Amino acid sequence: MLHYQIEFDDYRQHLVHVTLRFLADPVQILTLPTWIPGSYLVREFSKHIERVKASDEAGRELNIQKFEKNKWRLFNTDHELITVEYDVYAYDLSVRGAYVDQTRLYINPACLCIGLEGQEHKEVELEVFLPDELKHFQLATGLPSKSLVKGRYTLKAENYAQLIDSPFELADQTRFSFEANGIPHEFVVSGKHAMNAARMQQDIEKICATEITMFGSAPFENYTFMTMATADSYGGLEHPNSTSLITPRDDLPKMDEPAEPTVAYQRFLGLCSHEYFHSWLVKFIRPENFASYDLNKEGYTSLLWIFEGFTSYYDDLILLRSGVISQDAYLKLLKAQIDRYLQNPGRFVQSVSESSFDAWIKFYRQDENSVNAGTSYYNKGCLVALCLDLGLRLRGSSLDALMRKLYDNAQQGIQVNERTVFELCNELTGDNWVEQINHLINTTDELPLDQLFPEFGINYVLKTDKSLAFGIKVTDKPEGVLIQSARRDGAAAQAGLSANDVIIAIDGLKATAKLLEKYSKQEGMFTVLAFRRDELMSFEVKAAGTELAEVELSVQDQAKATGWLQA
């Protein structure tokens, strides 16, 4: 067994002290992951490791050498009991790292627990020691745990892979328990908030039960939601039987939350639904090459349009099917997805399969050019899932049936490759889907939404009522109007203006976002003065707005719509 001891005595300095004890191989390599499963970016967790020391059973200091950015080597230690100690700087409030202060101790072991090459299969015991002043904190985790003494907890993992995919939190918490289809769940919220816990429990129970029922069973025996409430942070990360969420406190249900959830609360429910769905699709059903991870380097797949896209399709649909939101509310959420897709010029540049493969260098590294050069495997993947679902239903099947097939296969050890969805669509309908699916995922052609919606009683109307002034997204700043992004087809970009330029005047008048909007609707050419870095530049810009497409969705045939929406 590998034994980790985690101490938080220096929490005010955001430091965690880690002690690892193990029986070493003759030449023992120690390694820390460079990325965390479910978040496809090399995050270089080892940059936060400080003062690594090693000693033998007699307390003699050993030579431990770092030879790669995230790897250390011990020599001549065959079957000796070795102790390795180090500190970790932990001040990352995201769901992917570690965060330690007087209000909360949150740990993703992937960024904290150095592992042993060749000993990944061994059982793991992790002991947590709290300083006296924090012993009142409660523990939340998906791992089996026990506490025999106040302020000291013991967590168990079957192996290193389970350990690093199981975060834990210690904090003052609001929590409740419930069962969904007989499976125990825990819901935990930390941070300052005024959540209506009864309403939250009512809605989350329905969501969880609906997802379990859809698949027929769950790939976990218990489940924990861990939520951190903040002013404006947002995100989530899935784990086998838990999820870490971070949300604006205003997105949590209010004491007077209306029967139809507010837009803010819908967003949080959608986040919960999304990460919970990942317990099936990502943590249990995986790309073939993700059956086991190499966390030292990127793991490439062009299938994130399935794993994130399908999940993004179901997260809001589950809210409707569970009865948590109304049909009208769901259609508004779906409209927002479609509008986001239609207003992204990068959809004509990058296919959704290319977007999946390039996640490591593009999706998590957004810049001012991203809107022009890329598409989101979440957003377009969601709409590809919609097209597949409607297409399958026209042929007597559904995406629900395909998801259950994927789940059945995974239970038999069969994971997802590039051909899987093609083959399952063929199996479910008897038709050849190669051309149709290739069109959806490997081209930048428009999706056939206008053809599919009418078949299900939905009126789909494309409109261009809105426009983006000069084709630029801007925000008012004290120094002028900052260009946040510039569409390549917009009048501003055509004149030479770029993202990060600060417009100070238009035709001799002090620039504001409102003035830009006014001038874009006139005719003629205008002189725009802007700073690029610290250099003043002049541009001749043609008055124009870039049309923004959006859709109207309305139900024309309720019976046809119900067959899809409530199936």
N, C-alpha and C positions, 0 to 999 in steps of 0.2 A: 504494500500500500504506500502511496505517496501521501505525505502529510504537509499541509500548508497551515501556517499560523499567521493570522492577519491582525495587526494591532493599529489602533487609531489614536495613539497618545498625542501625535503632532497634527491633529486635525485642523488646528487654527492656521497652520502653515500649509494645509492641503496635502499633507504627506501621509502615506500609508507605509507601514513597516511590514515586510513579508519575510517569513522564515520558511524555508523548504527543507524537509528532511527525507532522505531516500537512501536505498542501497544502490551504489553506483556500479556501472559497467566498467571494464578495464580502461577504456577511453570514453568518457561520458560527455556527450554534447547536450547543452541546454539551449533551448530556443523559445522565443516569444513570437506569437503570430504578428504578421504585419497588417492584417485586415481581419474584420469580424464577419462571420457568416451572415448573409442577408443584406450586407451593405457593401457594394462593389466599388471600393476605392482603397488603395494601399494607404493606410493611415499612419504607418511608422510608429506603432505604440512604444517601441523600445526607446524612443527619444526621451521618454519620461522616467526611465529607469536610472537610479543613482546608486553609487557606492556598493557595487556587488562584491561580496566577500564569501569565501568558502573555508570550512574547517572540518577536521576529522573528528572521530568520536572522542578523542582525548583533548579536543579543543585546540589542536595545532592548526595554524593558518595554512591553507593550501594555495597553490598558484592556480588561479582561474583566469584564463585569457579570453578576451573578446576577439574573434577573428572574422566576424561578419557583423553587419549592422544590428542584427537581432540574434546572434549566436555566440555562445561562450563554450570553452573546452576545459575539462578537467583531465589530468593525466594520472595513470598508475593508481587507480582507486577501486580496483576490482573487489566488489562485494563489501566495500567499507560503508559504514553508516556516515553519510556526508550531510553537513548542514550548510545551506547557502542562504545568505541574508542580503537584503537590498531594500532600498526605499523607492517609492513610486510617487511622483507628483500627480495629484488627482484633482483637477479643477475644470473638467469638461462637463458642462451641463447637458450635453446631448445624450441620446439614448445609446450611443455607441462607445462611450468611454467610462471614466470613473470620476466621481465628484464627491469631495469630502469637505465639510465645514461643520459649524456648530448646529446647523439645522437638518442636515441630511448626510448619510453615508451611503453612497451608491456605487456598486462595483460590477463591472463586466469583467469576469475573470480572464477573458481573452486579452485584455490590456494590462493585466496585473500579475497573472500566475505564469511564471516561466515554466515550460514543460521540459521533458526529458526525451530525447530521441531514443527509440527502441523500447520505451516504457509507457507508450501512450495507452496501452490496453489495461494497465494496472488500475485497481480501485483507488479512489481519492477520498481523503478526509480533509476537510477544511475547518479549522477552528477560528472563531472570531472573538476577539477580546475588546470590550468597550471600556473606555475610561469611566471613572465613577460618575462624573457629571452627565454622562450620556446613557447610563444604564437603563433609563426609562424608555429608550427607543424600542420600537417594535420591529420585528423581522418580517420581511416579505421575500419569498423566493419560490421557484418551482422545484427546487431540490428537496429531498427528504432532510429534515432538520430536527434538532432537539436542543433543549436548554435545561441543564440540571442546576445551574447556578445563574442568578440574575446577572445579565451583562456578558454572558459567555454562551456562545452557540456553536454547535457542531453540525456541519453540513456534509452530506455524503454524495458522491458521484460514482457512477459505474466505471467511468474511464475519463481520460483527459478531454475527449471530444464533448462529452456531456457537461463537464465542468465549465469549459469556456463558452458554452452556449446556454448558460444558466445564470443570469444576473441575480443579484440580491440587493435589497435596500434595508437600511435601518433608519428609522425616523419616527417622529410623531405622526400617526396615521389615522385617517378615517377609513374604516373597513367594514365590509359585510360579506357574508357567505351565502351561497345559494347552490341549488342543484339544477342542472340542465340535463334532461334525459337520464337522470340517475347519477350523473357525474358531478362530484363536488368542485365548486369554483370559489375563488377568493377574489374580491375586488378591493384594491387598496389605493388610497389617494393621499399624497403628502403635499406639503406646501400650503400657503395661505389660500383659503377658498371658503365658499359658503354653499357647497353642493347639497342639493336635495337628494339625499341618499336613497330615500324610499322610491323616488321616481327613477333614479339611476338603476336601482335593482330591478324594478319592474320592466324597464326597457332592455337591459342587458340580458336578462333571463330569456326573453323572447328571441333575441338575436342569436344567442348561443344555441338554444333549442332548435331553431330553424336551420342553422348550418349543420348541426349533427344529424338532424332528420334528413336533410338533403343527401348527405353522403351515406347514411345508414348506420354509421357508428363513428367513433372518434379514435384517433391514434394516440390518445393520452388517457391517463386514469384520473388526473386532476388538472386544474388549470388556475393560474394566477394572473390577474391584470394588475400591473404596477403603474400608477399614473402620478406624474409630478405636475402640479399646477403652478404656472408662472404668469407673468404679465402678458407675454406675446409669443413665447416659443411654441413650436409645433413639430411633432414627428412621432414616429413609432418604429419599433424593431421587433420582429417575430423571433420566438424561440420555441423549442419543441412543446413545452407545456406551460408557457408563460409569454407575456409580452411586456415590453417597456414602452410607455407612452409619455409624451410631454405635451401639455396643452395650455392655451390661455385659460385662466380661471373663469373667464366670462363665457367660455364654451361649455362649461359644466351646467347641468340643469339647475334652474333657480327654484326657490321655494314656491313661486307662483308660475312655474313653467306651464305654458298652455298645453292643451291636449295635443295639438299639432306642434311638434317641437320647433323652436325658433331655428333660424338658419344657422346660428352659432352652435346650438346644441346638436343639430343634424350633422354638422361637420365632425364633432367629437364622436357621435355614434357611428359615423362612417369610418372613422379611424379605428375604433374598437372592432367593428365588423371586418375591416380590411386585415388587421393584424391577426385576428382570431382565425380567419379563413386560411391564412398562411400556415397554420398548424397542419393542414392537409396539403395545400399546394405551396411548396417550398421546403418545409421541414420534413414531410413524409414522402410526397411525390416530388421528385427532383430531376434535373437534367442528369443524364448518365454520368457525365464527367464531374458532377457534384455529389455522387454517391459517397465519396470521401474527398475532403478538401486538402489541398496543399496551401496552407496559410502563409507560406513564405513568398508566394508570387501570385500574380493574377490568375484567375480561373475563367477562361473565356467560354461564352455560350452565346448563340444568336437566338436563344429561346426565352429571353426575359419578357417578350411580348406575351408569352403564355403565362409565366409565373407571376409577373406583376400586372400585366394587362388583364388577364382573366379575373384576377383578384380584384382589380379596380372596377371591373364590370359588375361583379357580384356584391361588392361591399354595399353599394347603395340599393341594389335590387333586393338584397336580403332585408334591408330596412323596410321596404314595402311589403315583402312577403311575410314578414314577422308581424305586420300590423303596427309597427312603430311610427311609420309615416304614411301619409295618404298617397293615392295615385297621382294627384296633382303635384304634390311635393316631389315625388320621384321624377315626374316628367320635367320639372324645373331643374333638378340635378342632372338629368340626362342632357337637357338642352345646354347646360353650362359646359358639359364635356364636349359636346359637338361644336359649340361656339369656340371653345379653346382650340380645338383642332383646326377649324376653318380659318381662324385668325392667326395661325402660325405659318409664315411663309416657308419655314424650313421643311415643311412636309413635302415640298416639291424637290427637295435636295437629298434627303436621307430617308431610306425605307425603314420600317419598324424593325426588321431583322438586323439591319446595319446599326440602328440605334442600340439594340440589345448588345451586340458584340462590342460596341465602342463605349459601353457604360463606364468602363474603367478610366477612360480619358476624356469623356465628354459630359455625360449626364451629371456626375458629381462635381464637375469643374465648369459650371456655367459661367459665361462671360458675356460681354456686350454683343458678341456675334452669334450667340447660341440661337437666338430667334430666327436668324437668317439661314443657319447651316444645319439645324437638327430638328428632329421630332422626338417626342417622348414615348418610350415604350409603355409607360403607364397610360397616357392619354390615348394615343392611337391604338395601343394594345387593347384597351377597354372597348374601343369602337370596332376593332377586328373581332373581338369576342361577341359583340352584339351582332355583327354581320353573320358570323358562324352560327350563332344561336338561331337567328331568324331563318337562315338558309337551311339548317338542319330541321327546323320545325316544318318548313314547307315540304320536307321529304319524310315526315312522319317521325322524326326523332327530336333531339334537343341537345343543347350544350350541357344541361344537367346530366343527361345520359352519358355524354362523353366524359364528364368529370368523374362519374361513378366508375367508368371503365378505367380511367387513370388510377383511381384509388384501389380498385381490385387488382390491377397489375402491380402496383407498388407493394401491396400485401404479399404478392408472390415474388417480390424482389426484382420486378421488371420496371425499369425507370424510363425516362422520356428522352428520345433522340430526335433528330431532325425529321424523321419520317413518321413519328408516332401519330400526330394529329391527322395527317393525310390518311394513314391506314385506318384509324378509328372512325373517321368520317365515312370512309368507304364501307367499313364493316357495319356501321349503324344504318346506312341508307342503301347500300348496294351500288352507289354511284362513284364515279371517279372524280376526285376533288382536286387533282393536281393543279389544273389551270386556275380554278377559283381561288385556292389558298395562296398560290404563288402570286396572283394578282394582288391579294390583300397584304402580303407580308414582304414581298421582294420587289415591288414597284412603288413608285411615288404617285401612281394614278389615284384619282379620287375614289373614295369608298362608295359602294352602291346603296347608300342609305335612302336616297330618294326612290329607289326601286323597291326596297324591302319594306319600308314602313307602311305603305298603303295596303300591303298584303295582310297586315295585322291591325287594320282599322285605325291607323295613326296618320293624320294629315301632316305632311312634311313640307313646309314652305320656306324657301331660302330667301332671305332679305338682305339688303345692303343699306340700311337706314343710317348707320353710323359711319363716321370716318375718323381717321387719326390725322390730326393737323400736321401737314408737311411730312407725314409718315414717320413721326418721331414720338417716342414716349418720353415725357419730360416731368420734372418736378421743380417747383419754385424753391430757390435758395436765396439767402441774403445777398449773395454776390451776383445773382442773376438766375437764368433758367437753365438748369442742368439737363443735358440730353442723356437719358438713361440707356436708350437703345434707338437705333436708326434702321428702319427697313430699307433694304437695298433698292427697292422699287419706289421709294418715297422721294418727294421733291427735295427734301433737305439733303439726303444722301447723294442724290444726283448732282446737287450743287457743290458737294464736297464737305458738308457738315458731318460730324461723326459723334459717336457715343463719347461721353465725358467732356465734350465741348460745353462751355458755359455761354449762353446767348445773353448779351447785355442790352442790345438795342435792335429794333426793327423799324426801318425807315425813320430813324432819328428819335424814336420813342423808347422809353425804358421798357424792356421786355418783361412780360409776365406770361404765364401759361394761358391766361384768359385772352391776352392780346394776340398771341400766336394763333389761337383758335379763331379769333375774329378775322385776322389777315388771311388765313388759309381758305376762307370762304369767299374772298374777293377775287378780282382778276388782275393779271399783270405780274410784273417782276418787282421784287422788293429787296432792299439792301439789308442784310443781316450782319451785325457785328457780334463776334464771339471770341472768347479766349480759348485757345488750345494750349494747355499748360499755362505758361505766363506770357504767351504771345498773342497779341490782338490780331484778328484776321477778319477780312470782309468777304461776304458771299452774296452772290446774286441768286435769289431763290424765287422760283415760280410759285405763285399762289396755288395751292392744291392740297387736297386731303387724300389720304389713302383709304379706299373703301374697306370697311370691315364687314365681313359676312356674318350673319347670325341666322338662326332658324326659329321658326314657330312650330311647336308640336301641339296637336290637339287630337282628341279622340273623336273619330267619326263612327266607329262601330265598336261599342263596348264589349260585345261578346267576343269578337276577334282579339281585341286588346287583352281581355282577361285571360284568354287561353295562353298568351305569352307571359304576361306580367305576374300572374298568380300561380303558374304551373309549379 
